[in-house]
């Protein structure tokens, strides 16, 4: 498969400065087809983490599953062998990269749901130097893709987790374990008040963003065809379990059942090393 797992100094600088960077032509068509097949396999036999975010059960759906890599062979091949890990290592300046979490999202044709603006770091009991790969499995225009609030990873602020099904915060803003979780800004209500990053993406292009960067959907465009996105969260060696709040208790129970607790490093069977390749 022809692809490149390298990034330039300009890519790294943009990632550090802006909190998100577009990388062109990094994934060969075979990787895209592999992920599409993996989503089909997951839909046929969803994991326990599968979720439907569309409230109306009769409406075209917005679907998600996560931590499916160890159950879907196509996903495991991708996370272990594709360029995702060397790209993450280059952007993070990390000598080692471990997998944190895989996700996929699917909007059926006609779906009016869209991802609310949110910050990934506040969703889960994780801390450390982390990035997210956002890889669309169909071409994307800047008008119907994801928008990123430029530089928001440098605000030194945590924002309360937002529910995807209705766009509302999971809990009232509060202090937890000495950290303040603020109300998330309503970017979609006044996008002109923010400097936003939006890109057109061809197949094989991807976006990497910092776990702290605010991002979400702006477009009210209803897709005429099913659209799919695959995401990966990856960490440098400082990644660890860090209590965030009771809103994360269901996800925390998953890795607690696997033997992980507060302060543990994101390594081992659930968070395998991806780079250098073992």
C-alpha positions in Angstrom: 0.0 0.0 0.0 1.4 3.4 -0.9 1.2 6.0 1.8 3.5 8.0 4.0 3.9 8.0 7.8 6.0 11.2 7.8 5.2 14.7 8.7 7.0 18.0 7.9 8.3 20.6 10.3 5.5 22.8 9.0 2.9 20.2 9.9 4.3 19.9 13.4 4.3 23.7 13.9 0.8 24.0 12.6 -0.4 21.3 14.9 1.3 22.9 17.9 0.1 26.4 17.1 -3.5 25.8 15.9 -4.5 22.5 17.6 -5.4 20.9 14.3 -3.6 20.2 11.0 -4.7 18.8 7.6 -2.4 16.1 6.2 -2.9 15.3 2.5 -2.8 11.8 0.9 -1.6 9.8 3.9 -3.9 6.7 3.6 -4.0 4.5 0.5 -7.4 3.4 -0.9 -6.9 -0.1 0.6 -6.9 1.4 4.1 -10.2 3.3 3.4 -11.8 0.1 2.1 -10.6 -1.9 5.1 -12.3 0.6 7.5 -15.5 0.6 5.5 -15.6 -3.2 5.7 -14.9 -3.0 9.5 -17.8 -0.7 10.0 -20.1 -3.0 8.0 -18.9 -5.9 10.2 -19.5 -3.9 13.4 -23.0 -2.9 12.2 -23.8 -6.6 11.6 -22.6 -7.5 15.2 -22.2 -4.3 17.3 -20.1 -4.3 20.4 -21.6 -3.4 23.9 -20.5 0.2 23.3 -22.6 0.8 20.2 -24.8 3.9 20.4 -27.5 5.6 18.4 -27.4 9.3 18.9 -30.5 10.2 17.0 -33.4 10.7 19.4 -36.2 9.8 17.0 -36.1 6.0 16.4 -37.8 6.4 13.0 -35.4 9.1 11.7 -32.2 8.5 9.7 -29.6 7.7 12.3 -26.4 9.0 13.6 -24.5 6.0 14.9 -21.2 5.3 16.8 -19.2 2.5 18.2 -15.9 2.6 20.1 -13.2 0.4 21.6 -14.1 -2.0 18.8 -10.5 -2.5 17.5 -9.9 -5.8 19.4 -13.2 -7.3 18.1 -13.1 -6.2 14.5 -10.1 -7.7 12.5 -10.2 -4.8 10.0 -9.9 -2.2 12.7 -7.0 -4.1 14.4 -5.1 -4.3 11.1 -5.5 -0.6 10.6 -4.4 0.6 14.1 -1.4 -1.7 14.1 -0.2 -1.4 10.5 -1.4 1.8 8.9 0.5 5.1 8.9 -1.7 6.4 11.9 1.0 5.7 14.6 4.1 7.1 12.9 2.1 10.2 12.0 1.0 10.7 15.6 4.6 10.1 16.8 5.9 12.8 14.5 3.2 15.4 15.5 3.6 14.7 19.2 7.4 14.5 19.1 7.0 11.1 20.9 9.4 8.3 20.9 6.6 5.9 21.7 2.9 6.0 20.9 0.1 3.9 22.4 -3.5 3.4 21.3 -6.1 5.1 23.6 -9.4 4.6 21.8 -10.9 4.0 18.4 -14.3 5.4 17.3 -16.3 5.3 14.2 -19.3 7.5 13.3 -22.0 7.0 10.6 -24.7 9.4 9.5 -27.3 7.8 7.3 -28.6 9.6 4.3 -31.2 12.1 5.4 -29.8 12.4 9.0 -30.2 15.9 10.5 -28.0 15.1 13.5 -24.6 16.7 13.7 -21.8 16.5 16.3 -22.0 19.3 18.9 -19.0 21.4 19.7 -17.0 19.7 22.4 -13.6 18.9 23.8 -12.5 15.3 23.7 -10.2 15.5 26.8 -13.2 16.1 29.2 -15.1 13.0 28.1 -12.8 10.3 29.5 -10.6 9.6 32.5 -7.4 10.2 30.5 -4.5 12.7 30.9 -1.4 13.2 28.9 0.0 14.4 25.6 -2.6 13.0 23.1 -3.8 13.5 19.6 -6.8 12.4 17.6 -6.8 11.1 14.0 -10.0 12.1 12.1 -10.3 10.1 8.8 -13.3 10.5 6.6 -14.2 7.5 4.5 -15.9 9.7 1.8 -14.7 13.0 0.4 -15.6 16.0 2.6 -16.1 19.7 1.8 -15.3 22.3 4.4 -19.0 23.1 4.6 -20.0 19.7 5.7 -17.0 18.5 7.7 -15.7 19.3 11.2 -14.8 22.8 12.2 -12.0 23.4 14.8 -11.6 26.4 17.0 -8.1 27.6 16.2 -5.8 27.7 19.2 -8.4 26.5 21.7 -6.1 23.8 22.9 -4.0 26.6 24.4 -6.8 28.2 26.4 -5.9 26.1 29.5 -9.6 25.4 30.0 -11.7 22.2 30.5 -15.2 22.1 29.1 -18.0 20.0 30.4 -18.8 16.9 28.4 -21.6 17.4 25.9 -24.2 14.8 25.0 -24.2 13.9 21.3 -27.9 13.1 21.3 -29.1 16.6 22.2 -26.0 18.8 22.4 -26.5 19.6 26.1 -23.8 19.3 28.8 -23.8 16.1 30.7 -23.6 17.8 34.1 -23.7 21.4 35.4 -20.3 23.1 35.2 -18.4 22.2 38.4 -15.0 21.6 40.1 -13.8 18.0 40.1 -10.5 16.9 41.6 -9.2 20.4 41.7 -10.0 21.2 38.1 -12.8 23.5 36.8 -15.1 22.3 34.0 -16.6 25.3 32.2 -19.8 25.5 30.2 -18.9 24.7 26.6 -19.1 27.8 24.3 -22.0 27.7 21.8 -19.8 28.0 18.8 -22.5 26.9 16.3 -24.8 29.7 17.5 -22.2 32.4 16.7 -19.5 30.9 14.5 -18.3 34.4 13.4 -17.1 35.0 16.9 -14.4 32.4 16.5 -11.5 31.8 14.2 -12.3 28.4 12.7 -10.3 25.9 10.8 -12.2 24.0 8.1 -10.9 22.0 5.1 -11.9 20.1 2.0 -10.6 16.5 2.2 -10.2 14.0 -0.6 -10.1 10.3 0.1 -6.8 9.5 1.9 -6.6 13.0 3.5 -6.9 13.2 7.3 -6.9 15.7 10.2 -5.0 15.4 13.4 -6.0 17.4 16.4 -5.1 17.9 20.0 -7.4 16.3 22.5 -8.0 19.8 24.0 -9.2 21.4 20.8 -12.8 22.4 20.6 -14.5 21.0 17.5 -17.9 20.2 16.1 -20.3 20.4 13.1 -21.6 23.6 11.7 -23.5 22.5 8.6 -27.2 21.9 8.5 -26.8 20.1 5.2 -28.6 16.8 5.2 -26.4 14.1 3.6 -27.8 12.5 0.5 -25.6 9.4 1.0 -24.4 7.6 4.1 -21.2 9.2 5.4 -18.6 7.5 7.7 -15.7 8.8 9.8 -13.1 6.8 11.7 -11.2 8.3 14.6 -8.3 7.2 16.8 -7.0 8.7 20.0 -3.3 8.1 20.6 -0.9 9.1 23.4 2.7 9.8 24.1 4.4 8.0 27.0 2.9 10.3 29.6 -0.6 9.1 29.0 -2.4 7.9 32.2 -5.7 7.3 33.9 -7.0 10.5 35.5 -10.4 10.8 37.2 -12.6 13.4 35.3 -16.0 13.1 36.8 -19.0 10.9 37.3 -20.2 11.6 33.7 -17.4 9.2 32.6 -18.3 6.4 35.0 -19.7 4.1 32.3 -16.6 4.4 30.2 -14.4 4.1 33.2 -16.0 0.8 34.2 -14.8 -0.7 30.9 -11.1 -0.2 31.7 -11.6 -0.8 35.4 -12.9 -4.2 34.5 -9.7 -4.7 32.5 -7.7 -4.0 35.6 -6.8 -0.3 35.2 -7.1 2.2 38.0 -6.3 5.8 38.8 -2.7 6.8 37.9 -2.0 3.8 35.7 -0.1 4.3 32.5 -2.0 3.9 29.2 -0.1 0.8 28.2 -0.7 -2.9 28.2 -3.4 -5.1 26.6 -6.1 -2.4 26.4 -3.8 0.4 25.3 -1.2 -1.4 23.1 2.0 0.2 21.8 1.6 1.1 18.2 4.9 2.9 17.5 7.6 1.8 17.2 5.9 -1.2 15.9 6.4 -4.1 18.4 
